Amino acid sequence: MIYAGEDVEIKLLKLTSTAFNDNEEIPVRYTCDGLNQSPPLDIDNIPIETKSLVIIVEDPDAPINTWVHWLVWNIPVTHHIKENMLKGQQGVNDFSRKFYCGPCPLNGTHHYLFKVYALNDLLQLPDNAKKLQLERSMSEKIIAFGQLTGLYTRK
């Protein structure tokens, strides 16, 4: 369990992918060197009271701050998010795009954090929302969280 404050207990989601294992290489297909499609994700241990899911994909190894690759909220509750999924509302990433932009490090191996949040409500955000707005809006609604880390090095 994760605790967000004294009385708020956040449950752990189990996040996996059929495309890659935790802390292993992300296949080229899901990067800027391939089809640049979002990978499939499987989510287990979703609390019954979940009303929506949120995905944030980011690269903490980017040269200037953590780089946001994908933001999606108000995803209908599901245990399987298919490859190149388009359900939910997509926000503006750090490429100034409103869709998934896969790993594309300039040099070295980078870690890509696929974060999934289960919320007890839907979010009311503008179409041009960025990560900070999303995090502020969902902060009091998070009931579960899971993370999958993938690695990528450009050849």
C-alpha positions in Angstrom: 0.0 0.0 0.0 1.0 3.6 -0.6 -0.1 6.3 1.8 -0.9 9.8 0.5 -1.3 11.7 3.7 -2.3 10.4 7.1 -5.6 8.7 6.3 -5.5 8.2 2.5 -4.5 4.7 1.4 -3.6 4.2 -2.2 -3.7 0.6 -3.4 -1.2 -0.9 -5.8 -2.1 -1.8 -9.3 -0.2 -4.6 -11.1 0.8 -3.1 -14.5 2.4 -5.4 -17.1 2.7 -5.5 -20.9 2.9 -8.4 -23.4 5.4 -6.2 -25.3 8.1 -6.0 -22.6 8.8 -6.9 -19.0 9.6 -4.4 -16.2 13.0 -2.9 -16.5 13.6 -4.5 -19.9 14.1 -3.1 -23.4 11.0 -1.6 -25.1 10.7 -3.1 -28.7 11.5 -0.7 -31.5 7.9 -0.9 -32.7 6.8 1.3 -29.8 9.5 4.0 -30.3 10.3 6.8 -32.7 12.5 4.4 -34.6 9.5 2.1 -35.3 5.8 2.6 -35.6 5.7 5.0 -32.6 2.6 3.2 -31.3 1.7 2.9 -27.6 2.3 -0.6 -26.3 -0.4 -2.9 -24.9 -0.9 -2.6 -21.1 -2.5 -5.1 -18.7 -3.9 -3.8 -15.4 -4.7 -6.0 -12.4 -6.0 -5.3 -8.9 -8.3 -2.4 -10.0 -10.4 -1.4 -7.1 -14.2 -1.9 -7.5 -14.8 1.8 -6.9 -12.7 2.9 -9.8 -14.5 5.3 -12.2 -11.7 6.0 -14.7 -8.0 5.4 -15.4 -5.1 7.8 -16.2 -1.9 7.1 -18.0 1.3 9.2 -17.8 4.4 8.1 -19.7 7.5 10.0 -19.0 11.3 9.9 -19.3 13.1 11.0 -16.1 16.5 10.6 -17.9 15.9 13.5 -20.3 18.6 16.2 -20.3 16.2 18.9 -19.1 13.7 17.8 -16.6 11.4 14.8 -16.9 10.1 14.6 -20.4 6.4 13.7 -20.9 5.6 11.3 -23.8 1.9 10.7 -23.2 -1.0 11.9 -21.1 -4.5 10.2 -21.2 -7.3 10.6 -18.7 -10.9 9.5 -18.4 -10.0 6.1 -19.8 -13.0 3.7 -19.2 -12.2 1.1 -16.6 -10.5 -1.9 -18.3 -8.0 -4.6 -17.5 -6.5 -4.5 -21.1 -5.4 -1.4 -22.9 -4.7 -2.4 -26.5 -1.7 -1.4 -28.6 -2.2 2.1 -30.0 -5.3 2.7 -27.8 -7.2 5.9 -28.4 -9.9 5.8 -25.6 -10.0 8.6 -23.1 -8.9 12.2 -23.4 -5.3 12.9 -24.5 -3.4 15.9 -23.1 -0.5 17.8 -24.5 2.9 16.1 -24.1 6.3 17.7 -24.1 6.5 17.3 -27.9 3.5 19.7 -28.0 1.4 16.7 -29.3 -1.9 15.2 -28.2 -0.9 11.6 -28.8 1.6 9.0 -27.8 5.2 9.8 -28.8 7.4 6.9 -28.1 11.0 6.7 -26.7 13.5 8.6 -28.7 16.6 9.4 -26.5 19.3 11.5 -28.0 22.0 9.3 -26.4 22.4 6.5 -23.9 19.8 4.3 -22.3 16.7 6.0 -20.9 14.1 4.7 -18.5 10.5 5.2 -19.6 7.9 5.1 -16.8 4.4 3.9 -17.8 2.3 5.1 -14.9 -1.4 4.1 -14.4 -3.7 5.7 -11.9 -7.2 4.5 -10.9 -9.4 7.4 -9.9 -12.7 7.5 -8.0 -14.2 10.0 -10.5 -13.9 11.5 -14.0 -11.8 14.6 -14.6 -12.9 17.9 -16.1 -9.9 19.2 -18.0 -9.5 21.3 -21.1 -8.2 19.6 -24.3 -4.9 21.5 -24.0 -4.1 20.3 -20.5 -0.5 19.4 -19.6 0.9 17.1 -16.9 0.8 19.7 -14.1 -2.9 20.4 -14.7 -3.6 16.7 -14.9 -1.7 15.9 -11.6 -3.5 18.7 -9.8 -6.9 17.7 -11.0 -6.5 14.0 -10.1 -4.5 14.4 -6.8 -7.5 14.0 -4.5 -9.1 11.3 -6.6 -6.3 8.6 -6.8 -7.3 5.3 -5.2 -4.7 3.0 -6.9 -1.4 3.3 -8.8 0.9 1.1 -10.8 4.1 1.5 -12.8 6.0 -0.4 -15.5 9.5 0.7 -16.5 10.9 0.1 -19.9 14.3 0.9 -21.3 15.4 2.1 -24.7 18.7 2.9 -26.4 18.8 4.1 -30.0 21.0 2.1 -32.2 
